[in-house]
Amino acid sequence: MASKHSVVLSIVVVFIICTVGWTASANQEDTYHLANEDVFGKLRRPSVIFPHNIHDDTLADEDCVICHHEQDEDTGKLIYEEGEEQGCAECHGTHKEGSSPALREAFHGSCTVCHRNIIKNNNLKAGPTTCGGCHQKK
Protein backbone atom coordinates (compact mmCIF):
# COMPACT_ATOMS: atom_id res chain seq x y z
CA MET A 1 0.00 0.00 0.00
CA ALA A 2 1.34 3.41 -0.94
CA SER A 3 2.21 5.81 1.81
CA LYS A 4 0.28 9.04 2.27
CA HIS A 5 3.44 10.93 1.25
CA SER A 6 3.67 9.01 -2.07
CA VAL A 7 0.02 9.66 -2.91
CA VAL A 8 0.37 13.39 -2.18
CA LEU A 9 3.59 13.55 -4.21
CA SER A 10 1.89 11.77 -7.13
CA ILE A 11 -1.03 14.20 -7.05
CA VAL A 12 1.35 17.18 -7.01
CA VAL A 13 3.34 15.78 -9.96
CA VAL A 14 0.17 15.17 -12.01
CA PHE A 15 -1.05 18.69 -11.18
CA ILE A 16 2.26 20.23 -12.31
CA ILE A 17 2.27 18.25 -15.56
CA CYS A 18 -1.34 19.25 -16.32
CA THR A 19 -0.66 22.89 -15.46
CA VAL A 20 2.46 23.08 -17.64
CA GLY A 21 0.67 21.38 -20.54
CA TRP A 22 -2.36 23.64 -20.25
CA THR A 23 -0.19 26.77 -19.98
CA ALA A 24 1.78 25.85 -23.10
CA SER A 25 -1.36 25.20 -25.11
CA ALA A 26 -3.12 28.29 -23.76
CA ASN A 27 -0.18 30.50 -24.69
CA GLN A 28 -0.72 29.76 -28.35
CA GLU A 29 -4.33 30.08 -29.33
CA ASP A 30 -5.51 29.13 -32.81
CA THR A 31 -7.65 32.21 -33.34
CA TYR A 32 -7.57 35.71 -31.87
CA HIS A 33 -10.19 38.45 -31.88
CA LEU A 34 -8.25 41.63 -32.64
CA ALA A 35 -10.32 44.36 -31.07
CA ASN A 36 -7.84 46.24 -28.85
CA GLU A 37 -10.57 48.44 -27.44
CA ASP A 38 -8.09 49.56 -24.79
CA VAL A 39 -6.18 51.29 -27.61
CA PHE A 40 -8.96 52.13 -30.09
CA GLY A 41 -11.89 52.76 -27.76
CA LYS A 42 -15.32 51.94 -29.17
CA LEU A 43 -14.87 50.15 -32.48
CA ARG A 44 -16.46 51.55 -35.65
CA ARG A 45 -16.00 48.25 -37.49
CA PRO A 46 -16.31 44.66 -36.27
CA SER A 47 -13.24 43.15 -34.62
CA VAL A 48 -10.91 41.12 -36.82
CA ILE A 49 -10.77 37.37 -36.37
CA PHE A 50 -7.10 36.45 -36.85
CA PRO A 51 -6.38 32.76 -37.50
CA HIS A 52 -2.90 32.45 -36.01
CA ASN A 53 -2.72 28.74 -36.78
CA ILE A 54 -3.12 29.36 -40.52
CA HIS A 55 -0.38 32.01 -40.49
CA ASP A 56 1.89 29.81 -38.39
CA ASP A 57 1.38 26.86 -40.75
CA THR A 58 1.81 28.96 -43.90
CA LEU A 59 4.81 31.07 -42.96
CA ALA A 60 8.19 29.60 -42.17
CA ASP A 61 9.55 30.13 -38.65
CA GLU A 62 11.82 32.94 -39.80
CA ASP A 63 8.77 34.88 -40.98
CA CYS A 64 7.52 35.30 -37.39
CA VAL A 65 9.42 38.62 -37.49
CA ILE A 66 6.64 40.01 -39.70
CA CYS A 67 4.42 40.31 -36.62
CA HIS A 68 6.60 39.43 -33.64
CA HIS A 69 9.56 41.76 -33.66
CA GLU A 70 11.63 44.24 -31.81
CA GLN A 71 14.18 46.68 -33.14
CA ASP A 72 17.83 45.66 -32.90
CA GLU A 73 19.61 48.64 -31.32
CA ASP A 74 22.86 47.98 -33.22
CA THR A 75 21.48 47.52 -36.74
CA GLY A 76 18.11 49.28 -36.48
CA LYS A 77 16.51 46.27 -38.19
CA LEU A 78 13.49 44.38 -36.92
CA ILE A 79 14.42 41.04 -35.40
CA TYR A 80 12.52 38.10 -33.98
CA GLU A 81 13.36 36.77 -30.52
CA GLU A 82 11.92 33.28 -30.10
CA GLY A 83 10.10 32.92 -26.80
CA GLU A 84 9.73 36.70 -26.42
CA GLU A 85 6.54 37.01 -28.50
CA GLN A 86 4.08 39.68 -27.44
CA GLY A 87 0.89 41.08 -28.86
CA CYS A 88 1.16 44.06 -31.20
CA ALA A 89 -0.43 46.42 -28.66
CA GLU A 90 2.47 45.85 -26.27
CA CYS A 91 4.63 48.15 -28.41
CA HIS A 92 2.19 49.89 -30.77
CA GLY A 93 -0.25 52.35 -29.25
CA THR A 94 -2.79 54.91 -30.35
CA HIS A 95 -0.21 57.17 -32.01
CA LYS A 96 3.05 56.76 -33.87
CA GLU A 97 6.10 56.95 -31.60
CA GLY A 98 9.42 57.50 -33.33
CA SER A 99 9.77 54.86 -36.06
CA SER A 100 7.07 52.69 -34.46
CA PRO A 101 3.74 53.11 -36.27
CA ALA A 102 0.44 53.37 -34.42
CA LEU A 103 -1.33 50.04 -33.86
CA ARG A 104 -3.90 50.66 -36.60
CA GLU A 105 -1.18 51.34 -39.17
CA ALA A 106 0.90 48.40 -37.93
CA PHE A 107 -2.04 46.03 -38.43
CA HIS A 108 -3.02 47.44 -41.81
CA GLY A 109 0.57 47.67 -43.02
CA SER A 110 1.52 44.17 -41.96
CA CYS A 111 -1.68 42.36 -42.90
CA THR A 112 -2.87 43.88 -46.15
CA VAL A 113 0.60 44.56 -47.55
CA CYS A 114 1.69 40.99 -46.84
CA HIS A 115 -1.46 39.55 -48.39
CA ARG A 116 -1.06 41.74 -51.49
CA ASN A 117 2.61 40.78 -51.83
CA ILE A 118 1.76 37.08 -51.66
CA ILE A 119 -0.84 37.50 -54.39
CA LYS A 120 1.47 39.65 -56.55
CA ASN A 121 4.68 37.65 -56.15
CA ASN A 122 3.43 34.10 -55.92
CA ASN A 123 0.10 34.26 -57.68
CA LEU A 124 -1.35 32.42 -54.70
CA LYS A 125 -4.59 32.94 -52.83
CA ALA A 126 -3.89 35.01 -49.76
CA GLY A 127 -5.88 36.57 -46.98
CA PRO A 128 -8.17 39.56 -47.34
CA THR A 129 -6.95 42.91 -48.65
CA THR A 130 -10.06 45.04 -48.14
CA CYS A 131 -11.72 46.51 -45.04
CA GLY A 132 -14.75 44.21 -45.27
CA GLY A 133 -12.53 41.19 -45.84
CA CYS A 134 -11.04 41.50 -42.36
CA HIS A 135 -13.76 43.37 -40.50
CA GLN A 136 -16.63 40.99 -41.18
CA LYS A 137 -20.06 41.44 -39.69
CA LYS A 138 -21.07 38.46 -37.60
C-alpha positions as CSV (number, residue, x, y, z in Angstrom):
1,M,0.0,0.0,0.0
2,A,1.3,3.4,-0.9
3,S,2.2,5.8,1.8
4,K,0.3,9.0,2.3
5,H,3.4,10.9,1.3
6,S,3.7,9.0,-2.1
7,V,0.0,9.7,-2.9
8,V,0.4,13.4,-2.2
9,L,3.6,13.5,-4.2
10,S,1.9,11.8,-7.1
11,I,-1.0,14.2,-7.1
12,V,1.4,17.2,-7.0
13,V,3.3,15.8,-10.0
14,V,0.2,15.2,-12.0
15,F,-1.0,18.7,-11.2
16,I,2.3,20.2,-12.3
17,I,2.3,18.2,-15.6
18,C,-1.3,19.2,-16.3
19,T,-0.7,22.9,-15.5
20,V,2.5,23.1,-17.6
21,G,0.7,21.4,-20.5
22,W,-2.4,23.6,-20.2
23,T,-0.2,26.8,-20.0
24,A,1.8,25.8,-23.1
25,S,-1.4,25.2,-25.1
26,A,-3.1,28.3,-23.8
27,N,-0.2,30.5,-24.7
28,Q,-0.7,29.8,-28.3
29,E,-4.3,30.1,-29.3
30,D,-5.5,29.1,-32.8
31,T,-7.6,32.2,-33.3
32,Y,-7.6,35.7,-31.9
33,H,-10.2,38.5,-31.9
34,L,-8.3,41.6,-32.6
35,A,-10.3,44.4,-31.1
36,N,-7.8,46.2,-28.9
37,E,-10.6,48.4,-27.4
38,D,-8.1,49.6,-24.8
39,V,-6.2,51.3,-27.6
40,F,-9.0,52.1,-30.1
41,G,-11.9,52.8,-27.8
42,K,-15.3,51.9,-29.2
43,L,-14.9,50.1,-32.5
44,R,-16.5,51.5,-35.7
45,R,-16.0,48.3,-37.5
46,P,-16.3,44.7,-36.3
47,S,-13.2,43.2,-34.6
48,V,-10.9,41.1,-36.8
49,I,-10.8,37.4,-36.4
50,F,-7.1,36.5,-36.8
51,P,-6.4,32.8,-37.5
52,H,-2.9,32.5,-36.0
53,N,-2.7,28.7,-36.8
54,I,-3.1,29.4,-40.5
55,H,-0.4,32.0,-40.5
56,D,1.9,29.8,-38.4
57,D,1.4,26.9,-40.7
58,T,1.8,29.0,-43.9
59,L,4.8,31.1,-43.0
60,A,8.2,29.6,-42.2
61,D,9.5,30.1,-38.7
62,E,11.8,32.9,-39.8
63,D,8.8,34.9,-41.0
64,C,7.5,35.3,-37.4
65,V,9.4,38.6,-37.5
66,I,6.6,40.0,-39.7
67,C,4.4,40.3,-36.6
68,H,6.6,39.4,-33.6
69,H,9.6,41.8,-33.7
70,E,11.6,44.2,-31.8
71,Q,14.2,46.7,-33.1
72,D,17.8,45.7,-32.9
73,E,19.6,48.6,-31.3
74,D,22.9,48.0,-33.2
75,T,21.5,47.5,-36.7
76,G,18.1,49.3,-36.5
77,K,16.5,46.3,-38.2
78,L,13.5,44.4,-36.9
79,I,14.4,41.0,-35.4
80,Y,12.5,38.1,-34.0
81,E,13.4,36.8,-30.5
82,E,11.9,33.3,-30.1
83,G,10.1,32.9,-26.8
84,E,9.7,36.7,-26.4
85,E,6.5,37.0,-28.5
86,Q,4.1,39.7,-27.4
87,G,0.9,41.1,-28.9
88,C,1.2,44.1,-31.2
89,A,-0.4,46.4,-28.7
90,E,2.5,45.8,-26.3
91,C,4.6,48.2,-28.4
92,H,2.2,49.9,-30.8
93,G,-0.2,52.4,-29.2
94,T,-2.8,54.9,-30.4
95,H,-0.2,57.2,-32.0
96,K,3.1,56.8,-33.9
97,E,6.1,57.0,-31.6
98,G,9.4,57.5,-33.3
99,S,9.8,54.9,-36.1
100,S,7.1,52.7,-34.5
101,P,3.7,53.1,-36.3
102,A,0.4,53.4,-34.4
103,L,-1.3,50.0,-33.9
104,R,-3.9,50.7,-36.6
105,E,-1.2,51.3,-39.2
106,A,0.9,48.4,-37.9
107,F,-2.0,46.0,-38.4
108,H,-3.0,47.4,-41.8
109,G,0.6,47.7,-43.0
110,S,1.5,44.2,-42.0
111,C,-1.7,42.4,-42.9
112,T,-2.9,43.9,-46.2
113,V,0.6,44.6,-47.5
114,C,1.7,41.0,-46.8
115,H,-1.5,39.5,-48.4
116,R,-1.1,41.7,-51.5
117,N,2.6,40.8,-51.8
118,I,1.8,37.1,-51.7
119,I,-0.8,37.5,-54.4
120,K,1.5,39.7,-56.5
121,N,4.7,37.6,-56.2
122,N,3.4,34.1,-55.9
123,N,0.1,34.3,-57.7
124,L,-1.4,32.4,-54.7
125,K,-4.6,32.9,-52.8
126,A,-3.9,35.0,-49.8
127,G,-5.9,36.6,-47.0
128,P,-8.2,39.6,-47.3
129,T,-7.0,42.9,-48.7
130,T,-10.1,45.0,-48.1
131,C,-11.7,46.5,-45.0
132,G,-14.7,44.2,-45.3
133,G,-12.5,41.2,-45.8
134,C,-11.0,41.5,-42.4
135,H,-13.8,43.4,-40.5
136,Q,-16.6,41.0,-41.2
137,K,-20.1,41.4,-39.7
138,K,-21.1,38.5,-37.6
